[in-house]
Amino acid sequence: MTKNKTLLTIIGFFMFVFGFSTLVLMLVGMNLSFLTWIDIGGKLLGFVIRLLLIMAGFIFFYIAQSDFKGED
């Protein structure tokens, strides 16, 4: 796990940042060009996917930073 810790942290961070930035941009009527596929199913599905992207990024980041060796 320690060799993948940095990679999981980076992936989680970027998932969180992209999810949060697309959520903010959606609220002002804009979108990132490479994430336009999120809105294909409609605005509600796009909103749910953005929230899932934010939560998944936070979970990846949290799991990568956790130390499971100290638990019984």
C-alpha positions as CSV (number, residue, x, y, z in Angstrom):
1,M,0.0,0.0,0.0
2,T,2.8,2.4,0.7
3,K,4.1,2.3,-2.8
4,N,0.7,3.3,-4.1
5,K,0.1,5.9,-1.4
6,T,1.3,8.8,-3.5
7,L,-0.5,7.7,-6.6
8,L,-3.8,7.3,-4.8
9,T,-3.4,10.6,-3.1
10,I,-2.8,12.4,-6.4
11,I,-5.7,10.6,-8.1
12,G,-8.0,11.4,-5.2
13,F,-6.9,15.0,-5.1
14,F,-7.6,15.5,-8.9
15,M,-10.9,13.7,-8.7
16,F,-12.0,16.1,-5.9
17,V,-10.7,19.2,-7.6
18,F,-12.3,18.3,-11.0
19,G,-15.6,17.3,-9.3
20,F,-15.7,20.5,-7.3
21,S,-14.6,22.8,-10.1
22,T,-17.2,21.3,-12.5
23,L,-19.9,21.7,-9.9
24,V,-19.0,25.3,-9.4
25,L,-18.8,25.9,-13.2
26,M,-22.2,24.2,-13.7
27,L,-23.8,26.6,-11.3
28,V,-22.6,29.6,-13.4
29,G,-23.5,27.9,-16.7
30,M,-20.1,26.8,-17.9
31,N,-18.3,23.5,-18.3
32,L,-14.9,22.0,-18.8
33,S,-14.6,20.8,-22.3
34,F,-13.2,17.4,-21.6
35,L,-15.9,16.7,-19.0
36,T,-18.9,17.5,-21.2
37,W,-19.8,13.8,-21.3
38,I,-21.1,14.1,-17.7
39,D,-24.2,16.1,-18.9
40,I,-25.2,13.6,-21.6
41,G,-27.8,12.0,-19.4
42,G,-29.3,15.3,-18.2
43,K,-28.6,17.9,-15.6
44,L,-29.7,15.8,-12.6
45,L,-27.6,12.9,-13.6
46,G,-24.7,15.3,-14.3
47,F,-25.1,16.8,-10.8
48,V,-25.1,13.3,-9.2
49,I,-22.0,12.3,-11.2
50,R,-20.2,15.4,-10.0
51,L,-21.1,14.7,-6.4
52,L,-19.9,11.1,-6.8
53,L,-16.7,12.4,-8.3
54,I,-16.1,14.7,-5.3
55,M,-17.0,11.9,-2.7
56,A,-14.8,9.3,-4.5
57,G,-11.9,11.7,-4.6
58,F,-12.2,12.4,-0.9
59,I,-12.4,8.7,-0.2
60,F,-9.4,7.9,-2.3
61,F,-7.5,10.7,-0.5
62,Y,-8.6,9.6,2.9
63,I,-7.7,5.9,2.3
64,A,-4.3,6.8,0.9
65,Q,-3.5,8.9,3.9
66,S,-4.8,6.4,6.5
67,D,-2.4,4.2,8.5
68,F,-4.1,0.8,8.8
69,K,-1.0,-0.9,10.5
70,G,-1.8,0.5,13.9
71,E,-5.3,-1.0,14.1
72,D,-6.1,-4.4,15.7
